[in-house]
């Protein structure tokens, strides 16, 4: 395998990469960089987490004329979060060059601040379609000198309805330019866009044996009822103890409500969706990246293109509509060769979507159900516990994970008791070794509720609400398969009827 210098990257940029711990190119970088340095258009299809960002940033930065302060490269991303991620990567590469300027242009940010930076001059502009169009209409962004165009996560621009905006922007660009299209999937609409706006592009496809890297992401379908879904989610979180987890919901309201319920139950969670201010979104993402949050409850749109090191688990609380959304969701874990677990919650009503996902990904997903003994297989001759198979997920959760041991060890000095309660954290080393060290054996065996009994804000509610998961309910009562559960069974244990009824009424069921 070639190194970056052999691919044509100048030694000074290779040295910067080495300081960042990047020495060997990924397959998409190895195949794309020589093509882009040669000036050709490219259509690169590769899964998320394969290093696509550096594949286009390195050739762009190397070709920038630093004596010219006008925009020379335009990178279009579907979401603010992805635009910010690309900007951060670009700024890390250009940190030692005060003549090379990078600007992120996106909604929710002060327009006047962006105007001032544009007036001062910037060679690389990274933005979302809506805000870029806004600046074009104001006459504050001139694209006459743009020589490099990148469409990142192009399939998601199609999925989110941005293609008309993108085409409007493309018509403002010089005809003589280099166009780079990067995407995890390549639907017909994107192929048509490429045909109309690209010149003899080179096709680069980095594929695995299947659409999804099965070896990196273990996938399961948890069969449940609407009423039993939240209990099953709590059970899965407590069983697998993820280092970092993303829970996907279909709507902003749904994400907000689920986050509220999780926080009430004592989990370290927060929400990410379009109704949040930009400053709030940035604060949430910073907390999640720093592992100050364990769980991020997000909508599809808000989480597009997120690249967070250490995400060990993805929970599809609401099933995705199609295979493409499914691929993008579960691609938040198992990134860059790491491992992860993706669990999709499915009710009887979700069977059509589930069939489309299995057909689109060319695989049959393992079915499980939740019981008092934990997750059990719901297919085959015998319903058997699968806890014994999940040592890798557990060790890949709080105790190890993609980068979790490294990040956990760095926090071993923090005086936090892991998940021992928000107001009564212990001093056992917090998340040392990836969160597992902060909880004593008594806490784990007694369930989360008893561990939080000293939290004055929850008081005795923690004991009754979450103390000893299996103790309050029988296995039949805890089962959340498609067979369903009666309201009497559900109200007989654990948290009691009042809270169950409140949750169900709030959800309109």
ZITA-V884811 format. One record per residue. RES is the residue in three letters. SS is DSSP state (alpha for helix, beta for strand, coil for the rest). PSI is psi in whole degrees, 0 to 359 (NA if undefined). Layout:
BEGIN
<<RES | SS | PSI> <RES | SS | PSI>>
END
This chain:
BEGIN
<<UNK | coil | 135> <UNK | coil | 154> <UNK | beta | 178> <UNK | alpha | 323> <UNK | alpha | 322> <UNK | alpha | 336> <UNK | alpha | 347> <UNK | coil | 1> <UNK | coil | 134> <UNK | coil | 151> <UNK | alpha | 323> <UNK | alpha | 326> <UNK | alpha | 326> <UNK | alpha | 323> <UNK | alpha | 320> <UNK | alpha | 318> <UNK | alpha | 320> <UNK | alpha | 321> <UNK | alpha | 335> <UNK | coil | 4> <UNK | coil | 21> <UNK | coil | 112> <UNK | coil | 330> <UNK | beta | 127> <UNK | coil | 148> <UNK | coil | 166> <UNK | alpha | 319> <UNK | alpha | 327> <UNK | alpha | 318> <UNK | alpha | 324> <UNK | alpha | 333> <UNK | alpha | 319> <UNK | alpha | 312> <UNK | alpha | 323> <UNK | alpha | 315> <UNK | alpha | 321> <UNK | alpha | 334> <UNK | coil | 355> <UNK | coil | 5> <UNK | coil | 153> <UNK | coil | 156> <UNK | beta | 143> <UNK | beta | 108> <UNK | beta | 121> <UNK | beta | 116> <UNK | beta | 153> <UNK | coil | 160> <UNK | coil | 151> <UNK | coil | 17> <UNK | coil | 4> <UNK | coil | 27> <UNK | alpha | 326> <UNK | alpha | 310> <UNK | alpha | 332> <UNK | alpha | 327> <UNK | alpha | 333> <UNK | alpha | 316> <UNK | alpha | 311> <UNK | alpha | 325> <UNK | alpha | 308> <UNK | alpha | 322> <UNK | alpha | 334> <UNK | alpha | 357> <UNK | coil | 137> <UNK | coil | 104> <UNK | coil | 342> <UNK | coil | 349> <UNK | coil | 118> <UNK | coil | 3> <UNK | coil | 158> <UNK | coil | 123> <UNK | coil | 342> <UNK | beta | 135> <UNK | beta | 124> <UNK | beta | 120> <UNK | beta | 128> <UNK | beta | 152> <UNK | coil | 335> <UNK | coil | 160> <UNK | alpha | 318> <UNK | alpha | 317> <UNK | alpha | 320> <UNK | alpha | 319> <UNK | alpha | 321> <UNK | alpha | 315> <UNK | alpha | 319> <UNK | alpha | 318> <UNK | alpha | 317> <UNK | alpha | 318> <UNK | alpha | 320> <UNK | alpha | 328> <UNK | alpha | 322> <UNK | alpha | 327> <UNK | coil | 12> <UNK | coil | 328> <UNK | coil | 5> <UNK | coil | 100> <UNK | coil | 358> <UNK | coil | 352> <UNK | coil | 121> <UNK | coil | 140> <UNK | beta | 136> <UNK | beta | 132> <UNK | beta | 131> <UNK | beta | 111> <UNK | coil | 162> <UNK | coil | 156> <UNK | coil | 355> <UNK | coil | 155> <UNK | coil | 117> <UNK | alpha | 320> <UNK | alpha | 322> <UNK | alpha | 318> <UNK | alpha | 321> <UNK | alpha | 316> <UNK | alpha | 318> <UNK | alpha | 323> <UNK | alpha | 321> <UNK | alpha | 326> <UNK | alpha | 341> <UNK | coil | 131> <UNK | coil | 135> <UNK | coil | 331> <UNK | beta | 120> <UNK | beta | 128> <UNK | beta | 122> <UNK | beta | 174> <UNK | beta | 154> <UNK | alpha | 316> <UNK | alpha | 312> <UNK | alpha | 326> <UNK | alpha | 316> <UNK | alpha | 321> <UNK | alpha | 314> <UNK | alpha | 324> <UNK | alpha | 318> <UNK | alpha | 328> <UNK | alpha | 342> <UNK | coil | 17> <UNK | coil | 352> <UNK | coil | 118> <UNK | coil | 126> <UNK | coil | 14> <UNK | coil | 333> <UNK | coil | 11> <UNK | coil | 125> <UNK | coil | 345> <UNK | beta | 129> <UNK | beta | 133> <UNK | beta | 130> <UNK | beta | 105> <UNK | coil | 144> <UNK | coil | 51> <UNK | alpha | 324> <UNK | alpha | 329> <UNK | alpha | 331> <UNK | alpha | 321> <UNK | alpha | 312> <UNK | alpha | 325> <UNK | coil | 2> <UNK | coil | 27> <UNK | coil | 359> <UNK | alpha | 324> <UNK | alpha | 316> <UNK | alpha | 318> <UNK | alpha | 317> <UNK | alpha | 324> <UNK | alpha | 318> <UNK | alpha | 318> <UNK | alpha | 326> <UNK | coil | 344> <UNK | coil | 352> <UNK | coil | 154> <UNK | coil | 146> <UNK | coil | 325> <UNK | coil | 99> <UNK | coil | 169> <UNK | beta | 128> <UNK | beta | 132> <UNK | beta | 125> <UNK | beta | 118> <UNK | beta | 136> <UNK | beta | 153> <UNK | coil | 328> <UNK | coil | 166> <UNK | coil | 75> <UNK | coil | 170> <UNK | alpha | 319> <UNK | alpha | 324> <UNK | alpha | 322> <UNK | alpha | 320> <UNK | alpha | 320> <UNK | alpha | 315> <UNK | alpha | 319> <UNK | alpha | 323> <UNK | alpha | 333> <UNK | alpha | 4> <UNK | coil | 154> <UNK | coil | 108> <UNK | coil | 59> <UNK | coil | 148> <UNK | beta | 130> <UNK | beta | 123> <UNK | beta | 119> <UNK | beta | 116> <UNK | beta | 105> <UNK | coil | 155> <UNK | coil | 184> <UNK | coil | 335> <UNK | coil | 173> <UNK | coil | 323> <UNK | coil | 139> <UNK | coil | 86> <UNK | coil | 324> <UNK | coil | 335> <UNK | coil | 329> <UNK | beta | 115> <UNK | beta | 132> <UNK | beta | 136> <UNK | beta | 153> <UNK | beta | 120> <UNK | beta | 110> <UNK | beta | 127> <UNK | coil | 175> <UNK | coil | 164> <UNK | coil | 319> <UNK | coil | 330> <UNK | coil | 1> <UNK | alpha | 316> <UNK | alpha | 318> <UNK | alpha | 320> <UNK | alpha | 320> <UNK | alpha | 314> <UNK | alpha | 318> <UNK | alpha | 319> <UNK | alpha | 319> <UNK | alpha | 315> <UNK | alpha | 327> <UNK | alpha | 312> <UNK | alpha | 341> <UNK | coil | 65> <UNK | coil | 146> <UNK | coil | 305> <UNK | coil | 136> <UNK | beta | 144> <UNK | beta | 130> <UNK | beta | 124> <UNK | beta | 134> <UNK | beta | 158> <UNK | coil | 327> <UNK | coil | 159> <UNK | alpha | 317> <UNK | alpha | 318> <UNK | alpha | 317> <UNK | alpha | 317> <UNK | alpha | 318> <UNK | alpha | 317> <UNK | alpha | 319> <UNK | alpha | 319> <UNK | alpha | 316> <UNK | alpha | 320> <UNK | alpha | 318> <UNK | alpha | 321> <UNK | alpha | 327> <UNK | coil | 357> <UNK | coil | 10> <UNK | coil | 151> <UNK | coil | 89> <UNK | beta | 164> <UNK | beta | 172> <UNK | beta | 154> <UNK | beta | 113> <UNK | coil | 176> <UNK | coil | 345> <UNK | coil | 351> <UNK | coil | 149> <UNK | coil | 161> <UNK | alpha | 321> <UNK | alpha | 321> <UNK | alpha | 317> <UNK | alpha | 317> <UNK | alpha | 321> <UNK | alpha | 319> <UNK | alpha | 314> <UNK | alpha | 323> <UNK | alpha | 317> <UNK | alpha | 321> <UNK | alpha | 316> <UNK | alpha | 324> <UNK | coil | 2> <UNK | coil | 27> <UNK | coil | 342> <UNK | coil | 144> <UNK | coil | 329> <UNK | beta | 133> <UNK | beta | 119> <UNK | beta | 118> <UNK | beta | 156> <UNK | beta | 164> <UNK | coil | 313> <UNK | coil | 315> <UNK | coil | 330> <UNK | coil | 7> <UNK | coil | 127> <UNK | coil | 7> <UNK | coil | 134> <UNK | coil | 95> <UNK | coil | 122> <UNK | coil | 135> <UNK | coil | 5> <UNK | coil | 112> <UNK | coil | 338> <UNK | beta | 141> <UNK | beta | 130> <UNK | beta | 118> <UNK | beta | 86> <UNK | coil | 320> <UNK | coil | 130> <UNK | coil | 139> <UNK | coil | 156> <UNK | coil | 330> <UNK | coil | 176> <UNK | alpha | 324> <UNK | alpha | 315> <UNK | alpha | 322> <UNK | alpha | 314> <UNK | alpha | 315> <UNK | alpha | 323> <UNK | alpha | 303> <UNK | alpha | 343> <UNK | coil | 355> <UNK | coil | 343> <UNK | coil | 172> <UNK | coil | 33> <UNK | alpha | 149> <UNK | alpha | 42> <UNK | alpha | 359> <UNK | coil | 179> <UNK | coil | 161> <UNK | beta | 173> <UNK | beta | 132> <UNK | beta | 123> <UNK | beta | 125> <UNK | beta | 122> <UNK | beta | 129> <UNK | beta | 129> <UNK | coil | 178> <UNK | alpha | 323> <UNK | alpha | 344> <UNK | alpha | 5> <UNK | alpha | 320> <UNK | alpha | 316> <UNK | alpha | 320> <UNK | alpha | 319> <UNK | alpha | 321> <UNK | alpha | 321> <UNK | alpha | 315> <UNK | alpha | 322> <UNK | alpha | 318> <UNK | alpha | 333> <UNK | alpha | 359> <UNK | coil | 49> <UNK | coil | 159> <UNK | coil | 118> <UNK | coil | 143> <UNK | beta | 129> <UNK | beta | 137> <UNK | beta | 165> <UNK | beta | 161> <UNK | beta | 130> <UNK | beta | 179> <UNK | coil | 339> <UNK | coil | 3> <UNK | beta | 194> <UNK | beta | 136> <UNK | beta | 150> <UNK | beta | 138> <UNK | coil | 10> <UNK | coil | 164> <UNK | coil | 181> <UNK | coil | 326> <UNK | coil | 138> <UNK | coil | 110> <UNK | coil | 148> <UNK | beta | 138> <UNK | coil | 12> <UNK | alpha | 323> <UNK | alpha | 338> <UNK | alpha | 349> <UNK | alpha | 21> <UNK | alpha | 326> <UNK | alpha | 323> <UNK | alpha | 321> <UNK | alpha | 313> <UNK | alpha | 334> <UNK | alpha | 0> <UNK | alpha | 253> <UNK | alpha | 331> <UNK | alpha | 337> <UNK | coil | 268> <UNK | coil | 172> <UNK | coil | 98> <UNK | coil | 359> <UNK | alpha | 322> <UNK | alpha | 318> <UNK | alpha | 316> <UNK | alpha | 324> <UNK | alpha | 318> <UNK | alpha | 328> <UNK | alpha | 344> <UNK | coil | 13> <UNK | coil | 341> <UNK | coil | 356> <UNK | coil | 136> <UNK | coil | 69> <UNK | coil | 141> <UNK | coil | 45> <UNK | coil | 248> <UNK | coil | 24> <UNK | coil | 16> <UNK | coil | 141> <UNK | coil | 321> <UNK | coil | 356> <UNK | coil | 48> <UNK | coil | 141> <UNK | coil | 195> <UNK | coil | 37> <UNK | coil | 6> <UNK | coil | 10> <UNK | coil | 239> <UNK | coil | 22> <UNK | coil | 134> <UNK | coil | 21> <UNK | coil | 50> <UNK | coil | 335> <UNK | alpha | 333> <UNK | alpha | 340> <UNK | alpha | 347> <UNK | coil | 130> <UNK | coil | 166> <UNK | alpha | 322> <UNK | alpha | 319> <UNK | alpha | 312> <UNK | alpha | 317> <UNK | alpha | 330> <UNK | alpha | 351> <UNK | alpha | 164> <UNK | alpha | 328> <UNK | alpha | 311> <UNK | alpha | 330> <UNK | alpha | 338> <UNK | coil | 10> <UNK | coil | 339> <UNK | coil | 355> <UNK | coil | 114> <UNK | coil | 334> <UNK | coil | 339> <UNK | coil | 329> <UNK | coil | 220> <UNK | coil | 344> <UNK | alpha | 325> <UNK | alpha | 322> <UNK | alpha | 314> <UNK | alpha | 325> <UNK | alpha | 319> <UNK | alpha | 5> <UNK | coil | 121> <UNK | coil | 86> <UNK | coil | 316> <UNK | coil | 341> <UNK | coil | 321> <UNK | coil | 341> <UNK | coil | 148> <UNK | coil | 169> <UNK | alpha | 321> <UNK | alpha | 320> <UNK | alpha | 326> <UNK | alpha | 340> <UNK | coil | 135> <UNK | coil | 33> <UNK | coil | 181> <UNK | coil | 343> <UNK | coil | 333> <UNK | coil | 176> <UNK | coil | 148> <UNK | coil | 159> <UNK | alpha | 326> <UNK | alpha | 317> <UNK | alpha | 317> <UNK | alpha | 326> <UNK | alpha | 354> <UNK | coil | 346> <UNK | coil | 176> <UNK | coil | 254> <UNK | coil | 347> <UNK | coil | 161> <UNK | alpha | 327> <UNK | alpha | 314> <UNK | alpha | 323> <UNK | alpha | 315> <UNK | alpha | 322> <UNK | alpha | 316> <UNK | alpha | 317> <UNK | alpha | 321> <UNK | alpha | 325> <UNK | alpha | 327> <UNK | coil | 358> <UNK | coil | 19> <UNK | coil | NA>>
END
